[in-house]
Amino acid sequence: MKAEYFEVNPHASPAYGSPKIKKYYYLSLYERIPFYGGPEEGGWWGEDTILEASKLFRSKEEAESAKRRVKDLAKKNTEEAQAAYGDQCSRELDWLEERGLEANFLPEPDGPSQYFVVIEEKRGSLESQGTRGYE
């Protein structure tokens, strides 16, 4: 049955602990997305961590080699997200100034995304969703 499954779905990953694979590694690209939680108690911040992409490697050495290349991509995307965030904040401040409004007229903006790369044995192990309510 397993062989038939892989014929129908050739890009599937073998189950963890498969006798054919002793140990494997995923090179995973994550996005960390900060969000502002609201004005309660002076405001609070949270973050979501989302798996953007991953690739299976049969050895840690292969994953490490690929990681060096992907880290540059993650750094570039983080810098671009920071610049876009700064541009958006600047446009919002200009908009407020043109109308004679105070900065607190608009809601607190969420922060810029950050991208990072990890090698992990379980794909998506760092994914998480931040709490949306004040605790």
DSSP file (Angstrom, degrees, kcal/mol; ACC not computed):
  #  RESIDUE AA STRUCTURE BP1 BP2  ACC     N-H-->O    O-->H-N    N-H-->O    O-->H-N    TCO  KAPPA ALPHA  PHI   PSI    X-CA   Y-CA   Z-CA
    1    1 A M     >        0   0    0      0, 0.0     4,-2.3     0, 0.0     5,-0.1   0.000 360.0 360.0 360.0 -41.1    0.0    0.0    0.0
    2    2 A K  H  >  +     0   0    0      1,-0.2     4,-2.1     2,-0.2     5,-0.2   0.911 360.0  50.7 -60.3 -43.0    2.8    2.4    0.8
    3    3 A A  H  > S+     0   0    0      1,-0.2     4,-1.4     2,-0.2    -1,-0.2   0.902 110.4  49.7 -61.5 -41.5    4.4    2.0   -2.6
    4    4 A E  H  > S+     0   0    0      1,-0.2     4,-1.9     2,-0.2    -1,-0.2   0.885 107.4  55.2 -64.7 -38.6    1.0    2.7   -4.2
    5    5 A Y  H  X S+     0   0    0     -4,-2.3     4,-2.5     1,-0.2    -2,-0.2   0.929 107.9  48.1 -59.4 -46.0    0.6    5.8   -2.1
    6    6 A F  H  < S+     0   0    0     -4,-2.1    -1,-0.2     1,-0.2    -2,-0.2   0.761 107.4  56.7 -70.7 -23.5    3.9    7.2   -3.3
    7    7 A E  H  < S+     0   0    0     -4,-1.4    -1,-0.2    -5,-0.2    -2,-0.2   0.906 113.9  39.2 -68.3 -41.1    3.0    6.5   -6.9
    8    8 A V  H  < S+     0   0    0     -4,-1.9    -2,-0.2     1,-0.3    -1,-0.2   0.837 131.8  28.0 -74.7 -34.4   -0.2    8.6   -6.5
    9    9 A N    ><  +     0   0    0     -4,-2.5     3,-1.6    -5,-0.2    -1,-0.3  -0.699  69.2 171.7-129.8  76.9    1.6   11.2   -4.4
   10   10 A P  T 3  S+     0   0    0      0, 0.0    -1,-0.1     0, 0.0    -4,-0.1   0.672  75.4  56.7 -67.5 -17.2    5.3   11.3   -5.4
   11   11 A H  T 3  S+     0   0    0      2,-0.1    -5,-0.1     0, 0.0     2,-0.0   0.374  80.1 119.1 -95.2   5.3    6.2   14.4   -3.4
   12   12 A A    <   -     0   0    0     -3,-1.6    -3,-0.0    -6,-0.1    -6,-0.0  -0.328  63.2-124.5 -68.8 152.9    5.0   13.0   -0.1
   13   13 A S        -     0   0    0      1,-0.1     3,-0.1    -2,-0.0    -1,-0.1  -0.800  27.8-108.0 -97.2 140.2    7.5   12.6    2.8
   14   14 A P        -     0   0    0      0, 0.0     3,-0.1     0, 0.0    -1,-0.1  -0.301  45.0 -93.5 -61.6 151.0    7.9    9.2    4.4
   15   15 A A    >   -     0   0    0      1,-0.1     3,-1.7     2,-0.1     6,-0.2  -0.335  47.7 -94.2 -65.0 146.6    6.5    8.9    7.9
   16   16 A Y  T 3  S+     0   0    0      1,-0.3    -1,-0.1    -3,-0.1     6,-0.1  -0.384 113.8  26.7 -60.1 135.9    8.8    9.6   10.8
   17   17 A G  T 3  S+     0   0    0      1,-0.3    -1,-0.3     4,-0.2    -2,-0.1   0.540  81.1 161.2  86.6   6.8   10.4    6.4   12.0
   18   18 A S    X   -     0   0    0     -3,-1.7     3,-1.5     1,-0.2    -1,-0.3  -0.371  46.7-127.9 -58.7 137.3   10.0    4.7    8.7
   19   19 A P  T 3  S+     0   0    0      0, 0.0    -1,-0.2     0, 0.0     3,-0.1   0.750 107.7  59.5 -62.2 -21.8   12.4    1.7    8.7
   20   20 A K  T 3  S+     0   0    0      1,-0.2     2,-0.5     2,-0.1    -2,-0.1   0.705 105.6  51.4 -79.1 -18.9   13.9    2.9    5.4
   21   21 A I    <   -     0   0    0     -3,-1.5    -4,-0.2    -6,-0.2    -1,-0.2  -0.965  60.2-174.1-123.5 117.6   15.0    6.2    6.9
   22   22 A K  S    S-     0   0    0     -2,-0.5     2,-0.3     1,-0.3    -1,-0.2   0.945  74.3 -17.3 -74.6 -48.7   17.0    6.2   10.1
   23   23 A K        -     0   0    0     35,-0.2    -1,-0.3    -7,-0.0     2,-0.3  -0.973  65.9-177.6-156.6 143.0   17.0    9.9   10.7
   24   24 A Y        -     0   0    0     -2,-0.3     2,-0.4    -3,-0.1    34,-0.2  -0.932  13.3-140.0-142.8 168.7   16.3   12.9    8.5
   25   25 A Y  E     -A   57   0A   0     32,-2.5    32,-3.3    -2,-0.3     2,-0.5  -0.968   4.4-147.0-134.2 141.3   16.4   16.7    8.7
   26   26 A Y  E     -AB  56 120A   0     94,-3.5    94,-2.6    -2,-0.4     2,-0.7  -0.924   8.0-149.2-107.1 132.5   14.2   19.5    7.4
   27   27 A L  E     -AB  55 119A   0     28,-2.5    28,-1.5    -2,-0.5     2,-0.4  -0.912  31.0-169.8 -95.0 113.9   15.6   22.8    6.4
   28   28 A S  E     -AB  54 118A   0     90,-3.0    90,-2.2    -2,-0.7     2,-0.5  -0.892  22.5-152.9-118.9 136.3   12.7   25.1    7.2
   29   29 A L  E     -AB  53 117A   0     24,-3.0    23,-2.9    -2,-0.4    24,-1.4  -0.926  23.2-171.7-103.5 123.2   12.1   28.8    6.5
   30   30 A Y  E     -AB  51 116A   0     86,-3.0    86,-1.9    -2,-0.5     2,-0.5  -0.818  17.0-147.6-115.1 153.9    9.8   30.5    9.0
   31   31 A E  E     -AB  50 115A   0     19,-2.6    19,-2.9    -2,-0.3     2,-0.6  -0.991   8.1-155.8-118.9 128.7    8.2   33.9    9.2
   32   32 A R  E     -AB  49 114A   0     82,-3.6    82,-2.2    -2,-0.5    17,-0.2  -0.924  12.3-168.6-103.4 119.7    7.7   35.5   12.5
   33   33 A I  E     -A   48   0A   0     15,-3.1    15,-2.3    -2,-0.6    80,-0.1  -0.917   6.0-154.4-115.9 108.2    4.8   38.0   12.4
   34   34 A P  E     -A   47   0A   0      0, 0.0     2,-0.3     0, 0.0    13,-0.3  -0.477  12.4-171.4 -78.6 151.5    4.4   40.4   15.3
   35   35 A F  E     -A   46   0A   0     11,-2.6    11,-2.4    75,-0.2     2,-0.5  -0.995  24.6-121.8-141.7 150.0    1.0   41.9   16.1
   36   36 A Y  E     -A   45   0A   0     -2,-0.3     9,-0.2    72,-0.2    74,-0.1  -0.774  19.1-157.5 -89.4 130.8   -0.3   44.5   18.5
   37   37 A G        -     0   0    0      7,-4.0     8,-0.1    -2,-0.5     3,-0.1   0.567  45.5 -87.7 -91.0  -9.2   -2.8   43.2   20.9
   38   38 A G        -     0   0    0      6,-0.5     6,-0.7     1,-0.1    -1,-0.3  -0.615  43.2 -69.3 127.5 172.5   -4.7   46.3   21.9
   39   39 A P  S >  S+     0   0    0      0, 0.0     3,-1.7     0, 0.0     4,-0.2   0.487  78.4 128.5 -82.3  -2.6   -4.6   49.1   24.4
   40   40 A E  G >  S-     0   0    0      1,-0.3     3,-2.0     2,-0.2    -3,-0.1  -0.285  87.0  -5.1 -58.1 134.7   -5.5   47.0   27.5
   41   41 A E  G 3  S-     0   0    0      1,-0.3    -1,-0.3    93,-0.0    -3,-0.0   0.829 141.1 -45.5  51.1  36.8   -3.1   47.6   30.3
   42   42 A G  G <  S-     0   0    0     -3,-1.7    -1,-0.3     2,-0.0    -2,-0.2   0.522 106.3 -73.5  87.6   5.2   -1.0   49.8   28.1
   43   43 A G    <   -     0   0    0     -3,-2.0     2,-0.3    -4,-0.2    -7,-0.0   0.043  49.3-140.7  90.8 158.6   -1.0   47.5   25.1
   44   44 A W        -     0   0    0     -6,-0.7    -7,-4.0     2,-0.0    -6,-0.5  -0.981   4.7-135.3-154.1 159.4    0.7   44.2   24.5
   45   45 A W  E     +A   36   0A   0     -2,-0.3     2,-0.3    -9,-0.2    -9,-0.2  -0.878  19.5 172.6-121.0 150.1    2.4   42.4   21.7
   46   46 A G  E     -A   35   0A   0    -11,-2.4   -11,-2.6    -2,-0.3     2,-0.3  -0.831  14.4-145.4-139.4-179.8    2.2   38.8   20.4
   47   47 A E  E     -A   34   0A   0     -2,-0.3     2,-0.4   -13,-0.3    84,-0.1  -0.995   6.3-146.0-153.4 148.6    3.6   36.9   17.4
   48   48 A D  E     -A   33   0A   0    -15,-2.3   -15,-3.1    -2,-0.3     2,-0.5  -0.884  12.9-153.6-107.0 145.3    2.7   34.2   15.1
   49   49 A T  E     -AC  32 128A   0     79,-2.9    79,-2.1    -2,-0.4     2,-0.4  -0.982  17.2-173.0-121.8 118.9    5.4   31.9   13.7
   50   50 A I  E     -A   31   0A   0    -19,-2.9   -19,-2.6    -2,-0.5     2,-0.6  -0.926  25.8-127.5-119.8 133.4    4.5   30.3   10.3
   51   51 A L  E     +A   30   0A   0     -2,-0.4   -21,-0.2   -21,-0.2     3,-0.1  -0.686  27.3 178.3 -75.4 118.9    6.3   27.7    8.3
   52   52 A E  E     -     0   0A   0    -23,-2.9     2,-0.3    -2,-0.6   -22,-0.2   0.834  61.8 -19.4 -91.1 -38.6    6.8   29.1    4.9
   53   53 A A  E     -A   29   0A   0    -24,-1.4   -24,-3.0     2,-0.0    -1,-0.4  -0.979  56.7-173.0-164.9 154.9    8.7   26.3    3.2
   54   54 A S  E     -A   28   0A   0     -2,-0.3     2,-0.4   -26,-0.2   -26,-0.2  -0.991   7.7-156.8-152.9 157.7   10.8   23.2    4.1
   55   55 A K  E     -A   27   0A   0    -28,-1.5   -28,-2.5    -2,-0.3     2,-0.3  -1.000  21.2-125.0-138.4 137.5   12.9   20.6    2.3
   56   56 A L  E     -A   26   0A   0     -2,-0.4     2,-0.4   -30,-0.2   -30,-0.2  -0.648  26.1-172.3 -83.4 133.2   13.8   17.2    3.5
   57   57 A F  E     -A   25   0A   0    -32,-3.3   -32,-2.5    -2,-0.3     3,-0.0  -0.960  23.8-145.2-124.4 145.7   17.5   16.2    3.6
   58   58 A R  S    S+     0   0    0     -2,-0.4     2,-0.3   -34,-0.2   -35,-0.2   0.643  85.2  35.3 -83.9 -16.4   19.0   12.8    4.3
   59   59 A S  S  > S-     0   0    0    -34,-0.1     4,-1.8     1,-0.1     5,-0.1  -0.977  72.5-129.8-138.4 153.8   22.0   14.1    6.2
   60   60 A K  H  > S+     0   0    0     -2,-0.3     4,-2.7     1,-0.2     5,-0.2   0.846 109.2  59.2 -67.5 -33.2   22.6   17.0    8.6
   61   61 A E  H  > S+     0   0    0      2,-0.2     4,-2.2     1,-0.2    -1,-0.2   0.918 105.5  47.8 -62.8 -44.3   25.7   18.0    6.5
   62   62 A E  H  > S+     0   0    0      1,-0.2     4,-2.1     2,-0.2    -1,-0.2   0.908 112.9  49.2 -62.3 -41.6   23.5   18.5    3.4
   63   63 A A  H  X S+     0   0    0     -4,-1.8     4,-2.3     1,-0.2    -2,-0.2   0.903 109.8  51.2 -64.9 -41.5   21.0   20.5    5.4
   64   64 A E  H  X S+     0   0    0     -4,-2.7     4,-1.6     2,-0.2    -1,-0.2   0.899 108.8  51.6 -62.4 -41.1   23.8   22.7    6.9
   65   65 A S  H  X S+     0   0    0     -4,-2.2     4,-0.8     1,-0.2    -1,-0.2   0.927 113.4  43.4 -62.3 -45.6   25.2   23.4    3.4
   66   66 A A  H  X S+     0   0    0     -4,-2.1     4,-2.1     1,-0.2     3,-0.4   0.845 106.5  63.2 -68.2 -33.3   21.8   24.5    2.1
   67   67 A K  H  X S+     0   0    0     -4,-2.3     4,-2.5     1,-0.2    -1,-0.2   0.883  95.4  58.6 -60.9 -39.4   21.1   26.5    5.3
   68   68 A R  H  X S+     0   0    0     -4,-1.6     4,-0.7     1,-0.2    -1,-0.2   0.886 110.1  43.5 -58.8 -38.5   24.0   28.8    4.6
   69   69 A R  H  X S+     0   0    0     -4,-0.8     4,-0.9    -3,-0.4     3,-0.4   0.892 113.8  49.2 -73.7 -39.9   22.5   29.8    1.3
   70   70 A V  H  X S+     0   0    0     -4,-2.1     4,-2.4     1,-0.2    -2,-0.2   0.804  99.2  67.2 -72.9 -28.6   18.9   30.1    2.6
   71   71 A K  H  X S+     0   0    0     -4,-2.5     4,-2.4     1,-0.2    -1,-0.2   0.878  98.0  53.7 -58.7 -37.2   20.0   32.3    5.5
   72   72 A D  H  X S+     0   0    0     -4,-0.7     4,-2.4    -3,-0.4    -1,-0.2   0.898 108.4  49.4 -63.8 -39.9   21.0   35.1    3.0
   73   73 A L  H  X S+     0   0    0     -4,-0.9     4,-2.5     2,-0.2    -2,-0.2   0.916 110.9  49.6 -64.0 -43.6   17.5   34.9    1.5
   74   74 A A  H  X S+     0   0    0     -4,-2.4     4,-2.2     2,-0.2    41,-0.4   0.906 111.3  49.3 -62.9 -42.1   15.9   35.1    5.0
   75   75 A K  H  X S+     0   0    0     -4,-2.4     4,-2.4     2,-0.2    -1,-0.2   0.922 111.3  49.4 -63.0 -44.4   18.1   38.1    5.9
   76   76 A K  H  X S+     0   0    0     -4,-2.4     4,-2.3     1,-0.2    -2,-0.2   0.920 111.9  48.0 -61.5 -45.3   17.2   39.9    2.6
   77   77 A N  H  X S+     0   0    0     -4,-2.5     4,-2.3     2,-0.2    -1,-0.2   0.869 110.7  51.6 -65.5 -36.4   13.4   39.3    3.1
   78   78 A T  H  X S+     0   0    0     -4,-2.2     4,-2.4     2,-0.2    -1,-0.2   0.924 110.3  48.6 -64.5 -44.1   13.7   40.5    6.7
   79   79 A E  H  X S+     0   0    0     -4,-2.4     4,-2.3     1,-0.2    -2,-0.2   0.899 111.8  49.4 -62.7 -40.7   15.4   43.7    5.6
   80   80 A E  H  X S+     0   0    0     -4,-2.3     4,-2.5     2,-0.2    -1,-0.2   0.895 110.8  49.9 -65.4 -39.6   12.8   44.2    2.9
   81   81 A A  H  X S+     0   0    0     -4,-2.3     4,-2.2     2,-0.2    -2,-0.2   0.896 110.5  50.3 -65.1 -40.1    9.9   43.7    5.4
   82   82 A Q  H  X S+     0   0    0     -4,-2.4     4,-2.4     2,-0.2    -2,-0.2   0.917 111.8  47.6 -63.6 -43.7   11.6   46.2    7.8
   83   83 A A  H  X S+     0   0    0     -4,-2.3     4,-2.5     2,-0.2    -2,-0.2   0.913 112.0  49.3 -64.4 -43.0   11.9   48.8    5.0
   84   84 A A  H  X S+     0   0    0     -4,-2.5     4,-2.3     2,-0.2    -1,-0.2   0.885 110.8  51.0 -64.2 -38.2    8.3   48.3    3.9
   85   85 A Y  H  X S+     0   0    0     -4,-2.2     4,-2.5     2,-0.2    -2,-0.2   0.928 110.7  48.3 -63.3 -45.8    7.1   48.7    7.5
   86   86 A G  H  X S+     0   0    0     -4,-2.4     4,-2.2     1,-0.2    -2,-0.2   0.901 111.3  50.5 -61.9 -41.3    9.1   51.9    7.8
   87   87 A D  H  X S+     0   0    0     -4,-2.5     4,-2.5     2,-0.2    -1,-0.2   0.915 110.6  49.3 -62.3 -43.6    7.6   53.2    4.6
   88   88 A Q  H  X S+     0   0    0     -4,-2.3     4,-2.3     2,-0.2    -2,-0.2   0.919 111.0  49.3 -63.5 -43.6    4.1   52.4    5.7
   89   89 A C  H  X S+     0   0    0     -4,-2.5     4,-2.4     1,-0.2    -1,-0.2   0.906 110.9  50.9 -61.5 -41.5    4.6   54.1    9.0
   90   90 A S  H  X S+     0   0    0     -4,-2.2     4,-2.3     2,-0.2    -2,-0.2   0.917 109.7  49.3 -63.1 -44.3    5.9   57.2    7.2
   91   91 A R  H  X S+     0   0    0     -4,-2.5     4,-2.4     1,-0.2    -1,-0.2   0.898 110.9  50.7 -62.4 -40.0    2.9   57.3    4.9
   92   92 A E  H  X S+     0   0    0     -4,-2.3     4,-2.4     2,-0.2    -2,-0.2   0.908 110.0  49.4 -65.2 -41.3    0.6   57.1    7.8
   93   93 A L  H  X S+     0   0    0     -4,-2.4     4,-2.6     2,-0.2    -2,-0.2   0.906 111.2  49.5 -64.5 -40.5    2.3   59.9    9.7
   94   94 A D  H  X S+     0   0    0     -4,-2.3     4,-2.5     2,-0.2    -2,-0.2   0.918 110.1  51.3 -61.6 -43.6    2.2   62.1    6.5
   95   95 A W  H  X S+     0   0    0     -4,-2.4     4,-1.0     1,-0.2    -2,-0.2   0.913 111.8  46.8 -60.2 -44.4   -1.5   61.3    6.2
   96   96 A L  H >X>S+     0   0    0     -4,-2.4     5,-2.6     1,-0.2     3,-0.6   0.920 111.7  50.6 -63.7 -44.6   -2.2   62.3    9.8
   97   97 A E  H ><5S+     0   0    0     -4,-2.6     3,-1.1     1,-0.2    -2,-0.2   0.902 105.1  56.6 -62.4 -42.1   -0.2   65.5    9.5
   98   98 A E  H 3<5S+     0   0    0     -4,-2.5    -1,-0.2     1,-0.3    -2,-0.2   0.791 114.6  39.9 -58.8 -28.3   -2.0   66.5    6.4
   99   99 A R  H <<5S-     0   0    0     -4,-1.0    -1,-0.3    -3,-0.6    -2,-0.2   0.389 111.8-117.1-103.3   0.2   -5.3   66.3    8.3
  100  100 A G  T <<5 +     0   0    0     -3,-1.1     2,-0.3    -4,-0.6    -3,-0.2   0.823  64.3 148.0  68.5  31.0   -4.0   67.8   11.6
  101  101 A L      < -     0   0    0     -5,-2.6    -1,-0.2    -6,-0.1     2,-0.1  -0.690  48.9-112.6-101.6 152.8   -4.7   64.5   13.5
  102  102 A E    >   -     0   0    0     -2,-0.3     3,-1.9     1,-0.1     4,-0.3  -0.411  29.4-112.3 -77.6 157.6   -2.7   63.1   16.4
  103  103 A A  G >  S+     0   0    0      1,-0.3     3,-1.0     2,-0.2    -1,-0.1   0.801 114.6  63.5 -61.6 -30.0   -0.7   59.9   16.0
  104  104 A N  G 3  S+     0   0    0      1,-0.2    -1,-0.3     4,-0.0     4,-0.1   0.441  78.8  86.9 -78.6   3.7   -3.1   58.0   18.3
  105  105 A F  G <  S+     0   0    0     -3,-1.9    -1,-0.2     2,-0.1    -2,-0.2   0.867  88.4  54.3 -65.7 -36.3   -5.9   58.5   15.8
  106  106 A L  S <  S-     0   0    0     -3,-1.0   -14,-0.0    -4,-0.3   -10,-0.0  -0.670 100.7-100.5 -95.1 152.8   -4.8   55.4   14.0
  107  107 A P        -     0   0    0      0, 0.0    -1,-0.1     0, 0.0    -2,-0.1  -0.305  50.0 -84.8 -67.4 157.6   -4.4   52.0   15.7
  108  108 A E        -     0   0    0     -4,-0.1   -72,-0.2     1,-0.1     2,-0.1  -0.426  52.3-122.0 -60.0 129.2   -1.0   50.8   16.7
  109  109 A P        -     0   0    0      0, 0.0    -1,-0.1     0, 0.0     2,-0.1  -0.451  20.3-113.1 -75.9 149.6    0.6   49.2   13.6
  110  110 A D        -     0   0    0     -2,-0.1   -75,-0.2     1,-0.1   -65,-0.0  -0.397  41.2-104.8 -69.3 158.8    1.7   45.6   13.7
  111  111 A G        -     0   0    0      1,-0.1    -1,-0.1    -2,-0.1     2,-0.1  -0.233  40.2 -82.8 -82.0 174.3    5.5   45.2   13.4
  112  112 A P        -     0   0    0      0, 0.0    -1,-0.1     0, 0.0   -30,-0.1  -0.427  47.7-102.9 -77.1 152.4    7.4   43.9   10.4
  113  113 A S        -     0   0    0    -80,-0.1     2,-0.4    -2,-0.1   -80,-0.2  -0.356  29.5-153.2 -68.7 152.2    7.9   40.3    9.6
  114  114 A Q  E     -B   32   0A   0    -82,-2.2   -82,-3.6   -33,-0.1     2,-0.4  -0.984   5.3-152.5-125.6 141.5   11.2   38.5   10.4
  115  115 A Y  E     +B   31   0A   0    -41,-0.4     2,-0.3    -2,-0.4   -84,-0.2  -0.908  18.1 170.0-115.3 141.6   12.4   35.5    8.5
  116  116 A F  E     -B   30   0A   0    -86,-1.9   -86,-3.0    -2,-0.4     2,-0.4  -0.983  22.4-137.4-149.2 159.8   14.7   32.8    9.9
  117  117 A V  E     +B   29   0A   0     -2,-0.3     2,-0.3   -88,-0.2   -88,-0.2  -0.945  22.6 172.4-122.8 136.4   16.0   29.4    8.9
  118  118 A V  E     -B   28   0A   0    -90,-2.2   -90,-3.0    -2,-0.4     2,-0.5  -0.961  30.3-130.1-138.1 157.3   16.4   26.3   11.1
  119  119 A I  E     +B   27   0A   0     -2,-0.3     2,-0.3   -92,-0.2   -92,-0.2  -0.948  39.2 170.9-104.2 127.2   17.2   22.6   10.7
  120  120 A E  E     -B   26   0A   0    -94,-2.6   -94,-3.5    -2,-0.5     3,-0.1  -0.966  40.9-141.9-139.4 152.8   14.7   20.5   12.5
  121  121 A E  S    S+     0   0    0     -2,-0.3     2,-0.5   -96,-0.2   -97,-0.1   0.701  96.4  50.9 -86.2 -21.1   13.9   16.8   12.7
  122  122 A K  S >  S-     0   0    0    -96,-0.1     3,-1.6  -106,-0.0    -1,-0.2  -0.971  93.0-122.8-119.8 117.8   10.1   17.4   12.8
  123  123 A R  T 3  S+     0   0    0     -2,-0.5   -69,-0.1     1,-0.3    -2,-0.1  -0.337  93.5   9.4 -60.1 128.4    8.8   19.7   10.0
  124  124 A G  T >  S+     0   0    0     -2,-0.1     3,-1.5     1,-0.1    -1,-0.3   0.657  78.9 143.4  80.5  16.0    6.9   22.7   11.3
  125  125 A S  T <  S+     0   0    0     -3,-1.6    -2,-0.1     1,-0.3    -1,-0.1   0.707  70.6  50.3 -65.6 -18.8    7.9   22.2   15.0
  126  126 A L  T 3  S+     0   0    0      2,-0.0    -1,-0.3    -6,-0.0   -77,-0.1   0.460  78.6 122.6 -99.1  -1.1    8.3   25.9   15.6
  127  127 A E    <   +     0   0    0     -3,-1.5     2,-0.3   -79,-0.1   -77,-0.2  -0.358  34.2 155.2 -62.3 138.5    4.9   26.9   14.2
  128  128 A S  B     -C   49   0A   0    -79,-2.1   -79,-2.9    -2,-0.0     2,-0.5  -0.986  36.7-137.5-159.9 155.6    2.8   28.8   16.7
  129  129 A Q        -     0   0    0     -2,-0.3   -81,-0.2   -81,-0.2     3,-0.1  -0.982  27.3-128.2-120.3 128.0   -0.1   31.3   17.0
  130  130 A G        -     0   0    0     -2,-0.5     2,-0.2     1,-0.1   -84,-0.1  -0.292  34.0 -91.7 -71.2 157.5    0.1   34.0   19.5
  131  131 A T        -     0   0    0      1,-0.1    -1,-0.1   -84,-0.1     4,-0.1  -0.514  29.5-161.4 -70.7 132.3   -2.7   34.7   21.9
  132  132 A R        +     0   0    0     -2,-0.2     2,-0.3    -3,-0.1    -1,-0.1   0.519  68.4  68.4 -94.0  -7.5   -5.2   37.3   20.6
  133  133 A G  S    S-     0   0    0    -95,-0.0     2,-0.2     1,-0.0   -95,-0.1  -0.814  91.6-100.2-113.0 153.9   -6.8   38.1   23.9
  134  134 A Y              0   0    0     -2,-0.3    -2,-0.1     1,-0.1   -93,-0.0  -0.519 360.0 360.0 -70.2 133.2   -5.3   39.9   26.9
  135  135 A E              0   0    0     -2,-0.2    -1,-0.1    -4,-0.1    -2,-0.0   0.377 360.0 360.0-117.7 360.0   -4.2   37.5   29.6
